[in-house]
Amino acid sequence: MGDASGSGCGPSSWKSVETNVEAVYGSWKAEVTNRSSSNFRETANLVMRLKQMIEKGSFEWGYEAFVFTDNSTTEKTTYRGSLKSKLVHNMVLDLRKMEMIGYIIVRYM
């Protein structure tokens, strides 16, 4: 679950076998805030968090990741798999690669 409104960003995650919620928060660089759409920031926020978790070894092979977002464009784009924005499209490709390799199965809520 995460949000990337304005200059702030902050994904959080919880694994069903744990009791703690892990939250990451920060600010986008001014260049990203000023030149990128909220759709890009929201998608990047979620995809980057999933990548971090995979690199850290937080997922076992084939884990299901339930993604919650309040950005309908992000949800529709990642579900559908494409958008005219090249930056968002590339983020979605990264997500699909993670799924194809078998690290995660992404479910959108």
One Martini backbone bead per residue (centre of mass of N, CA, C, O) as a GRO file, in nm:
protein
  109
    1MET     BB    1   0.101   0.033   0.019
    2GLY     BB    2   0.044   0.371  -0.119
    3ASP     BB    3   0.187   0.707  -0.172
    4ALA     BB    4   0.231   1.002  -0.427
    5SER     BB    5   0.176   1.291  -0.327
    6GLY     BB    6   0.327   1.525  -0.450
    7SER     BB    7   0.646   1.513  -0.289
    8GLY     BB    8   0.553   1.253  -0.167
    9CYS     BB    9   0.644   0.922  -0.031
   10GLY     BB   10   0.487   0.591   0.071
   11PRO     BB   11   0.548   0.276   0.131
   12SER     BB   12   0.388  -0.026   0.244
   13SER     BB   13   0.431  -0.337   0.441
   14TRP     BB   14   0.282  -0.676   0.476
   15LYS     BB   15   0.314  -0.984   0.631
   16SER     BB   16   0.117  -1.246   0.733
   17VAL     BB   17   0.367  -1.365   0.926
   18GLU     BB   18   0.355  -1.080   1.052
   19THR     BB   19   0.322  -0.786   1.275
   20ASN     BB   20   0.471  -0.585   1.100
   21VAL     BB   21   0.503  -0.268   0.956
   22GLU     BB   22   0.658  -0.149   0.661
   23ALA     BB   23   0.794   0.180   0.625
   24VAL     BB   24   0.836   0.417   0.358
   25TYR     BB   25   0.981   0.749   0.337
   26GLY     BB   26   0.952   1.062   0.136
   27SER     BB   27   1.101   1.248  -0.132
   28TRP     BB   28   1.093   1.394  -0.413
   29LYS     BB   29   1.241   1.528  -0.643
   30ALA     BB   30   1.177   1.819  -0.794
   31GLU     BB   31   1.188   1.708  -1.083
   32VAL     BB   32   0.973   1.490  -1.042
   33THR     BB   33   0.743   1.666  -0.935
   34ASN     BB   34   0.744   1.876  -1.187
   35ARG     BB   35   0.772   1.647  -1.447
   36SER     BB   36   0.578   1.439  -1.318
   37SER     BB   37   0.329   1.244  -1.283
   38SER     BB   38   0.120   1.101  -1.060
   39ASN     BB   39   0.115   0.832  -1.207
   40PHE     BB   40   0.415   0.781  -1.196
   41ARG     BB   41   0.464   0.807  -0.890
   42GLU     BB   42   0.270   0.583  -0.805
   43THR     BB   43   0.394   0.352  -0.968
   44ALA     BB   44   0.687   0.378  -0.869
   45ASN     BB   45   0.634   0.334  -0.572
   46LEU     BB   46   0.539   0.035  -0.603
   47VAL     BB   47   0.762  -0.093  -0.782
   48MET     BB   48   1.008  -0.020  -0.607
   49ARG     BB   49   0.917  -0.178  -0.359
   50LEU     BB   50   0.910  -0.459  -0.485
   51LYS     BB   51   1.206  -0.462  -0.568
   52GLN     BB   52   1.326  -0.429  -0.286
   53MET     BB   53   1.202  -0.689  -0.170
   54ILE     BB   54   1.340  -0.883  -0.363
   55GLU     BB   55   1.638  -0.799  -0.307
   56LYS     BB   56   1.601  -0.862   0.014
   57GLY     BB   57   1.416  -1.137   0.041
   58SER     BB   58   1.095  -1.110   0.118
   59PHE     BB   59   1.045  -1.314  -0.109
   60GLU     BB   60   0.910  -1.587  -0.219
   61TRP     BB   61   0.841  -1.797  -0.442
   62GLY     BB   62   0.523  -1.687  -0.548
   63TYR     BB   63   0.419  -1.454  -0.420
   64GLU     BB   64   0.157  -1.262  -0.301
   65ALA     BB   65   0.062  -0.930  -0.411
   66PHE     BB   66  -0.115  -0.676  -0.254
   67VAL     BB   67  -0.241  -0.389  -0.417
   68PHE     BB   68  -0.280  -0.053  -0.296
   69THR     BB   69  -0.473   0.213  -0.455
   70ASP     BB   70  -0.596   0.557  -0.533
   71ASN     BB   71  -0.505   0.514  -0.838
   72SER     BB   72  -0.675   0.437  -1.119
   73THR     BB   73  -0.456   0.452  -1.337
   74THR     BB   74  -0.256   0.261  -1.210
   75GLU     BB   75  -0.442   0.019  -1.189
   76LYS     BB   76  -0.520  -0.002  -1.492
   77THR     BB   77  -0.235  -0.008  -1.615
   78THR     BB   78  -0.118  -0.256  -1.463
   79TYR     BB   79  -0.346  -0.445  -1.555
   80ARG     BB   80  -0.331  -0.392  -1.867
   81GLY     BB   81  -0.006  -0.287  -1.957
   82SER     BB   82  -0.063   0.025  -2.058
   83LEU     BB   83   0.073   0.342  -2.184
   84LYS     BB   84   0.167   0.633  -2.331
   85SER     BB   85   0.360   0.657  -2.114
   86LYS     BB   86   0.682   0.559  -2.105
   87LEU     BB   87   0.745   0.557  -1.802
   88VAL     BB   88   0.503   0.384  -1.713
   89HIS     BB   89   0.542   0.151  -1.905
   90ASN     BB   90   0.822   0.063  -1.789
   91MET     BB   91   0.715  -0.003  -1.508
   92VAL     BB   92   0.523  -0.227  -1.602
   93LEU     BB   93   0.742  -0.405  -1.723
   94ASP     BB   94   0.888  -0.460  -1.459
   95LEU     BB   95   0.650  -0.600  -1.326
   96ARG     BB   96   0.617  -0.828  -1.536
   97LYS     BB   97   0.897  -0.950  -1.496
   98MET     BB   98   0.854  -1.035  -1.203
   99GLU     BB   99   0.623  -1.229  -1.277
  100MET     BB  100   0.762  -1.410  -1.495
  101ILE     BB  101   0.991  -1.517  -1.310
  102GLY     BB  102   0.817  -1.570  -1.016
  103TYR     BB  103   0.819  -1.391  -0.760
  104ILE     BB  104   0.523  -1.274  -0.833
  105ILE     BB  105   0.178  -1.203  -0.756
  106VAL     BB  106  -0.042  -0.963  -0.874
  107ARG     BB  107  -0.284  -0.780  -0.680
  108TYR     BB  108  -0.566  -0.572  -0.715
  109MET     BB  109  -0.759  -0.333  -0.492
   0.00000   0.00000   0.00000
